[in-house]
Amino acid sequence: MAKKRRRSKWAARPGEQVAAKVTRTDENGSWILASVQRFYADTETYDVQDEDDTSKLIRLPWSHVMRLSTGAEGVFSKGTDCMAIFPETTSFYRAKVSKSPVWKLSGTTPMVQEIIVKFEDDEDEQGRTPHRRVPARYVIPLPSEYFYEESEDVDLTPPAK
């Protein structure tokens, strides 16, 4: 029960944009940009709506929804494998951060506004992979880096004496 309460505390809220896995495979493009309509704490599922097709709701388990970055987390450095929205689409594709992110102050908070990546399978006619600028909120960790079992978490409780 404690796990569900903790997950509910960190669940994306209605109206929040998220990355949502809408296929059973991990192929490129299986994660899309969606907005949360509802979170069900008892079943740990979400109702989300595809940002491109608002005609239907999709019910997904907790492990198929990722919250987007605020730009203040700083989890991406040069060489990091990630997923990012390919320009002019609403689908996330595998990429690698190709330049160190530039931090700027947004008020008093340091933020990364955009991240420069190279997408897998994005070669031009000469076989070169271009650097592409993606807003930081649309760059997410690989799912294996984002989701983990709480049993794998480090217990920081001091031992009883």
Contacts in CASP RR format, 6 or more apart in sequence:
PFRMAT RR
TARGET T0000
AUTHOR 0000-0000-0000
METHOD contacts of the structure
MODEL  1
MAKKRRRSKWAARPGEQVAAKVTRTDENGSWILASVQRFYADTETYDVQD
EDDTSKLIRLPWSHVMRLSTGAEGVFSKGTDCMAIFPETTSFYRAKVSKS
PVWKLSGTTPMVQEIIVKFEDDEDEQGRTPHRRVPARYVIPLPSEYFYEE
SEDVDLTPPAK
3 150 0 8 1.000
4 41 0 8 1.000
4 42 0 8 1.000
4 44 0 8 1.000
5 41 0 8 1.000
6 150 0 8 1.000
7 41 0 8 1.000
7 44 0 8 1.000
7 62 0 8 1.000
8 39 0 8 1.000
8 41 0 8 1.000
10 67 0 8 1.000
11 39 0 8 1.000
11 41 0 8 1.000
11 46 0 8 1.000
11 62 0 8 1.000
12 18 0 8 1.000
12 36 0 8 1.000
12 39 0 8 1.000
12 46 0 8 1.000
12 65 0 8 1.000
12 67 0 8 1.000
13 36 0 8 1.000
13 39 0 8 1.000
14 36 0 8 1.000
14 37 0 8 1.000
14 38 0 8 1.000
14 39 0 8 1.000
15 35 0 8 1.000
15 36 0 8 1.000
15 37 0 8 1.000
16 35 0 8 1.000
16 36 0 8 1.000
16 67 0 8 1.000
16 68 0 8 1.000
17 33 0 8 1.000
17 34 0 8 1.000
17 35 0 8 1.000
17 36 0 8 1.000
17 51 0 8 1.000
17 68 0 8 1.000
17 137 0 8 1.000
18 33 0 8 1.000
18 34 0 8 1.000
18 35 0 8 1.000
18 36 0 8 1.000
18 46 0 8 1.000
18 48 0 8 1.000
18 65 0 8 1.000
18 66 0 8 1.000
18 67 0 8 1.000
18 68 0 8 1.000
19 31 0 8 1.000
19 32 0 8 1.000
19 33 0 8 1.000
19 34 0 8 1.000
19 65 0 8 1.000
19 66 0 8 1.000
19 68 0 8 1.000
19 83 0 8 1.000
19 92 0 8 1.000
19 140 0 8 1.000
20 31 0 8 1.000
20 32 0 8 1.000
20 33 0 8 1.000
20 34 0 8 1.000
20 46 0 8 1.000
20 48 0 8 1.000
20 50 0 8 1.000
20 58 0 8 1.000
20 60 0 8 1.000
20 64 0 8 1.000
20 65 0 8 1.000
20 66 0 8 1.000
21 30 0 8 1.000
21 31 0 8 1.000
21 60 0 8 1.000
21 64 0 8 1.000
21 65 0 8 1.000
21 143 0 8 1.000
22 30 0 8 1.000
22 31 0 8 1.000
22 32 0 8 1.000
22 34 0 8 1.000
22 50 0 8 1.000
22 58 0 8 1.000
22 60 0 8 1.000
22 64 0 8 1.000
23 29 0 8 1.000
23 30 0 8 1.000
26 143 0 8 1.000
28 91 0 8 1.000
28 93 0 8 1.000
28 94 0 8 1.000
28 120 0 8 1.000
28 121 0 8 1.000
29 91 0 8 1.000
29 92 0 8 1.000
29 93 0 8 1.000
31 66 0 8 1.000
31 83 0 8 1.000
31 91 0 8 1.000
31 92 0 8 1.000
31 140 0 8 1.000
31 143 0 8 1.000
32 50 0 8 1.000
32 51 0 8 1.000
32 52 0 8 1.000
32 90 0 8 1.000
32 91 0 8 1.000
32 92 0 8 1.000
33 50 0 8 1.000
33 51 0 8 1.000
33 52 0 8 1.000
33 85 0 8 1.000
33 90 0 8 1.000
33 91 0 8 1.000
33 92 0 8 1.000
33 138 0 8 1.000
34 48 0 8 1.000
34 49 0 8 1.000
34 50 0 8 1.000
34 51 0 8 1.000
34 58 0 8 1.000
34 65 0 8 1.000
35 48 0 8 1.000
35 49 0 8 1.000
35 51 0 8 1.000
36 46 0 8 1.000
36 47 0 8 1.000
36 48 0 8 1.000
36 65 0 8 1.000
37 46 0 8 1.000
37 47 0 8 1.000
37 48 0 8 1.000
37 49 0 8 1.000
37 57 0 8 1.000
38 46 0 8 1.000
38 47 0 8 1.000
39 45 0 8 1.000
39 46 0 8 1.000
40 46 0 8 1.000
40 47 0 8 1.000
44 61 0 8 1.000
44 62 0 8 1.000
45 59 0 8 1.000
45 60 0 8 1.000
45 61 0 8 1.000
45 62 0 8 1.000
46 59 0 8 1.000
46 60 0 8 1.000
46 61 0 8 1.000
46 62 0 8 1.000
46 64 0 8 1.000
46 65 0 8 1.000
47 57 0 8 1.000
47 58 0 8 1.000
47 59 0 8 1.000
48 57 0 8 1.000
48 58 0 8 1.000
48 60 0 8 1.000
48 65 0 8 1.000
49 56 0 8 1.000
49 57 0 8 1.000
49 58 0 8 1.000
50 56 0 8 1.000
50 58 0 8 1.000
50 90 0 8 1.000
51 90 0 8 1.000
52 90 0 8 1.000
63 143 0 8 1.000
63 147 0 8 1.000
66 140 0 8 1.000
66 141 0 8 1.000
66 143 0 8 1.000
66 146 0 8 1.000
68 137 0 8 1.000
68 138 0 8 1.000
68 140 0 8 1.000
69 75 0 8 1.000
69 136 0 8 1.000
69 137 0 8 1.000
69 138 0 8 1.000
69 139 0 8 1.000
69 140 0 8 1.000
70 111 0 8 1.000
70 137 0 8 1.000
71 111 0 8 1.000
71 112 0 8 1.000
71 113 0 8 1.000
71 136 0 8 1.000
71 137 0 8 1.000
72 109 0 8 1.000
72 110 0 8 1.000
72 111 0 8 1.000
72 112 0 8 1.000
74 101 0 8 1.000
74 112 0 8 1.000
75 141 0 8 1.000
76 82 0 8 1.000
76 97 0 8 1.000
76 101 0 8 1.000
76 112 0 8 1.000
76 115 0 8 1.000
76 136 0 8 1.000
76 139 0 8 1.000
77 97 0 8 1.000
77 100 0 8 1.000
77 101 0 8 1.000
78 97 0 8 1.000
78 98 0 8 1.000
78 99 0 8 1.000
78 100 0 8 1.000
79 96 0 8 1.000
79 97 0 8 1.000
79 98 0 8 1.000
80 96 0 8 1.000
80 97 0 8 1.000
81 94 0 8 1.000
81 95 0 8 1.000
81 96 0 8 1.000
81 142 0 8 1.000
82 94 0 8 1.000
82 95 0 8 1.000
82 96 0 8 1.000
82 97 0 8 1.000
82 115 0 8 1.000
82 117 0 8 1.000
82 139 0 8 1.000
82 140 0 8 1.000
82 141 0 8 1.000
82 142 0 8 1.000
83 92 0 8 1.000
83 93 0 8 1.000
83 94 0 8 1.000
83 95 0 8 1.000
83 139 0 8 1.000
83 140 0 8 1.000
83 141 0 8 1.000
83 142 0 8 1.000
83 143 0 8 1.000
84 92 0 8 1.000
84 93 0 8 1.000
84 95 0 8 1.000
84 115 0 8 1.000
84 117 0 8 1.000
84 119 0 8 1.000
84 132 0 8 1.000
84 134 0 8 1.000
84 138 0 8 1.000
84 139 0 8 1.000
84 140 0 8 1.000
85 91 0 8 1.000
85 92 0 8 1.000
85 93 0 8 1.000
85 134 0 8 1.000
85 138 0 8 1.000
85 139 0 8 1.000
86 92 0 8 1.000
86 93 0 8 1.000
86 119 0 8 1.000
86 122 0 8 1.000
86 132 0 8 1.000
87 132 0 8 1.000
87 134 0 8 1.000
92 138 0 8 1.000
92 140 0 8 1.000
93 119 0 8 1.000
93 120 0 8 1.000
94 119 0 8 1.000
94 120 0 8 1.000
94 142 0 8 1.000
95 117 0 8 1.000
95 118 0 8 1.000
95 119 0 8 1.000
95 120 0 8 1.000
95 132 0 8 1.000
95 134 0 8 1.000
95 139 0 8 1.000
96 117 0 8 1.000
96 118 0 8 1.000
96 120 0 8 1.000
97 115 0 8 1.000
97 116 0 8 1.000
97 117 0 8 1.000
97 139 0 8 1.000
98 116 0 8 1.000
98 117 0 8 1.000
98 118 0 8 1.000
98 131 0 8 1.000
99 116 0 8 1.000
99 131 0 8 1.000
101 112 0 8 1.000
101 114 0 8 1.000
101 115 0 8 1.000
101 116 0 8 1.000
101 136 0 8 1.000
102 112 0 8 1.000
102 113 0 8 1.000
103 110 0 8 1.000
103 111 0 8 1.000
103 112 0 8 1.000
104 110 0 8 1.000
104 111 0 8 1.000
104 112 0 8 1.000
104 113 0 8 1.000
105 111 0 8 1.000
106 113 0 8 1.000
111 136 0 8 1.000
112 136 0 8 1.000
113 135 0 8 1.000
113 136 0 8 1.000
114 133 0 8 1.000
114 134 0 8 1.000
114 135 0 8 1.000
114 136 0 8 1.000
115 133 0 8 1.000
115 134 0 8 1.000
115 136 0 8 1.000
115 139 0 8 1.000
116 131 0 8 1.000
116 132 0 8 1.000
116 133 0 8 1.000
116 134 0 8 1.000
117 131 0 8 1.000
117 132 0 8 1.000
117 134 0 8 1.000
117 139 0 8 1.000
118 129 0 8 1.000
118 130 0 8 1.000
118 131 0 8 1.000
118 132 0 8 1.000
119 129 0 8 1.000
119 132 0 8 1.000
122 129 0 8 1.000
122 130 0 8 1.000
122 132 0 8 1.000
123 129 0 8 1.000
124 130 0 8 1.000
140 146 0 8 1.000
END
